[in-house]
Amino acid sequence: MPIVSICMLPGRSQKTKKILLRNVTAAVTSSLEVKPEAVRIIIHEIPYVHFGIAGLPADEFRRRAGRKSKKQDRKISSK
């Protein structure tokens, strides 16, 4: 039974997480040739104060960088 652990910052909608679960399950089933029922996925949402960027808690880093939305963080992290 494959177990996938995903760590991410909070803020994504339930709809987005549902899409993530579906896509990860599809990737695991095709890669490992297992049934979807065998796949377990754990999503860990790490609070900004428990996540560091450049030596600062993420919430403080965001404030210093002048970030106003989480979309900007996603654009930066996907590059």
Secondary structure, 3 states (H helix, E strand, C coil): CCEEEEEECCCCCHHHHHHHHHHHHHHHHHHHCCCHHHCEEEEEECCHHHCEECCEEHHHHHHHHCCCCHHHHHHHHCC
